[in-house]
Amino acid sequence: MRKFFAFLVTFLVFSSAVFAKDMRFVQVSDVRFNSESENNVLHKMVDDINKQRDVEFVIFTGDNISRTTKEDLTAFLDEAKRLNSPFYIVIGDKDVNKHKELSKAQYIKTIRKHVRKYKPSTPSYEFEYDGVVFLVADGAKDVIPGTNGYFKDDVLTWLDVQLDLYKKQNVIIFQHFPLIPPAEKETYYTFKPENYLKILAKHNNVKAVISGHFGVNSEQTVNGIVHITTAGAPFYRIIDVMDCDSSTPTIWAELKEVR
């Protein structure tokens, strides 16, 4: 009988390990790509990311280009298209300016024109992998650009609706501007973060908020949510969501540096 129970315990542990669902993605932030620069760090980063195993997708969390021009955006996309995995884009404060070449609408239109498989058509959108829902929340301004994040009421309403819609699934949010400041830079803070945090407090399915902007690498857990901030190139993060179909997945973030 003891042998039977020992076998049963071993089988259950083995089964749990075999059938636990894990997933991996890569975050790249603040590349600030300049098509005229001789130092193409993004090219090296793409090469390095392509060497990583089991990457479901890559997310660029804003400040993707150095100048608000279609030339820089198109050149950035040419590099991003070399990735072996699908990629998604968050808009940062350096990316758009309605008074120059790129409003948010023009930015997305340019992406969709040059990347035929790119499906998001709005700055805030959702997608799903392995049962995990990913939400991209837009906090950039294209009319009066600035370094402070500003999540408008319509974005917060959209976020609230999505979190309720996917209340039975784990959710990870991508955005350019952190909610929890990883450093003391008031000019980089998000405007009225309490309005956003109130929405998060209504739901229990958000497992992580992943951002960039501050130029520092930070991980903080606040009210059960992991807040990850990643510095710009040449850094990027490999993020594993382990046991991602359980109500308590483990978020493991590994920082990489490309030289």
N, C-alpha and C positions, 0 to 999 in steps of 0.2 A: 504493500500500500504506500509506504514511504517513497519507494522508487517511482510509483505512479505519480504522486503529487510533485515530486522533484522534476519529473519529465514534463508534467503539465505546466509548472511554473516556468521552466526553461522554454517550453513551446510558446507560451504567452509572451514572454519577454522577447523572444526571437521574432514572433509574428508582429509585435508592436514595432520593432525596429525595422522590419522589412516593409511593412505597409504604411509607416509614417510618411507623410508627404512633405517634402522639402522643396524649396524653390530658391533661385538665385537671380539677382539682377545687379546692374552696375549703375552707380550715380556719378555723373560728371557735372561739375558746376564752375561757373565763372571762368570759362575758357578765354573770353574776350578776344576772339580770333580776329586777326588783322591780316587781310589778304596781301598787304604790302610788306609784311614783316618777313625777314629771312629766317627767323627762329620759329619754325612750325611745330610747336609743342603738341598740338592736337594730332598731327600725323603720327608722332611717336606714341601718343596715348592710345590711338585707335589700334596701332600694331600690337601694343601690349594687351589691350582688352581682348583682342582677337585670339590671344594665346590662352585666355582663361577658359575653363571648362564649364559647360552647363549653364551658360548665361542666357536667360529667357529674353531679356530686353535691356536696353540702355536708356536712362533718363537724363537729359540735360536740364539742370535746374536753374537756368537763367543766366543773364549776362553772357550770352553765347558769342556775341560779336563785340568788337572794340568801338566801331563807328556805326552810326545808324544809317547804313547804306545797303542797297540791294546787292552791291558788289561783294561786300564782306559776308552778307548772309548767304549768298549763292556759293561762295568759296567755302564757307563753313559747312554747308550742306554737302558739297562735293567730298569733303573729308568724312563727314558722318556716314555717308552712303557706303563707305568702305567697310563699315562694321559688319561682322558676320551675323549680328542679331538685329531685330527690329529696334527702332529708337523712337523716343517721344521727346517733346520739347516743352519746357516751361519758359514763359516770357519774363525777362528781368528788366531792371530799370535802365540798363545800358542798351537794350535791344530796340526800343521803340520811341518815336517822337513824331507826333502827327504833323508838326510844322516842318519836318524834313522829309526824307524819302519813305519812312516806314511808320504808318499807323499800325495798330494791332491787326486790323483787317488786312492791310497790305502785307504785313509780316507773315500771317498765316497763308494768305493767297500765294505768296512767293514759295513757301515751303511746299504747299500742295502741287504747285506747278513743277517743281524740280524733284520732288519725291512722290512718284505716282501712287505708291502704296500707303502714303501717309493719310490717315482718315480723319483725325480731329479737325473740325472746321471752326471751332471757337476757342478762346483762350482758356476757359475752364471746361474740363471734359473728364470722362471716366473710361477706364478699360479694365479688363479682367484677365488674370492668369491663375490657373490651378485653384480656382475658387476664391482667390483673394481679389478684392476690388481695390483699384488704385484711382484716386481722385486727384486731378490737377487743379489747384485753386489759384486763380490769377489775382495778384495783388499789385500789379504794375500800373503806372499811369502813362498815357501817351499824349495827353493834352498839355499838362504841365509836369513833365518828367521830374522825378526827384528820388533821392535815396531812401526816403521813408516808405515802407510798405503801406498800402491802403487797400483793404479788402472791402469793396463797396457792399451796400446792403443787398443788391441783387446776387452777388457772389455768395454771401453768407446765407441767403435764403436758399439758393441752389444747393449749397453744401448741406444744409439742414435737411432738405428734401432727399438728397442722395443717401445720407446716413440713415434716414428712416427707411428708405426703399431697400437698402442692403443691410438691414438691422441684424439679419441672421448670418452675415458673412463678416470676415475680418476685413478691415479697411486700412489702407496706408495712404497718407496724403503727401503729395509733392507740391512744393511751392518755392518761390525764390526767397521770400522774406521769412525769417524765423519768427515764431510767436514768443518763444522764450529767448531773450537776448543771450548769446554765448559770450559776449564781451561788452564792455562799456563804451558804446559808440551811439550816442543819442541820435545823431543824424541818420543812423541806419535802423532805428527802432520802427516797429510796426505801429501805425496809428490806431489807437483804441483797441488793443489786443483783447481787452476784457469782453468785447462783444463776440469775438470769435471763440474765446475760451468758454463762454456761456453755452455756446452751441455744442462744443465738445463734451461739456459736462452733462448734457442731456442724453448722450449716447454712450454705450459701452463697447462699441465695436471698432473704435479707432485704436490701432496698435502702435502706430508711429507717424510722426510728422517729419518729413525730410526736406531740408532746404540748404541754401548756400549764403551768398551775399556778404557776410561779415569778413570773409578771408581768414577764418580760423576753423580748426577742427574741434568739434565738441559733441559730446553725447550726454544728455540729461534725461532722467525719467521723472516726469511730473504727473501726479494723479494717474499712474499706471500707463501713461503714454510715453514712448521713447521719442525724444526730440533729438534728431541728428542734424548737425550742421557740418558741411564739408567745405574746406578752403578751395581756392581755384587751382587751375593747372599749375604745376604738373601732378597735383594730387587727384586721386579718384577713389571711390569706395566700392568694394564688393560687398553686397548685402545679402545675407542668407536669412530666409524666413523658414525656420525649422518647425516641423509639425504644424504646417500652415493651415491644416484643416481642423485644428483643435481650437477651442475658445481661448487658449493661453499659449500662442505660438512664441517661440524664442526668436528675437531679432538679433542677429550677429553681424556687426559691421567691421570689415577689415580695411584699413587704410593702405592705399598703394601710392607710391611716388615713382614717376617716370623721369629718368635722366637722359 
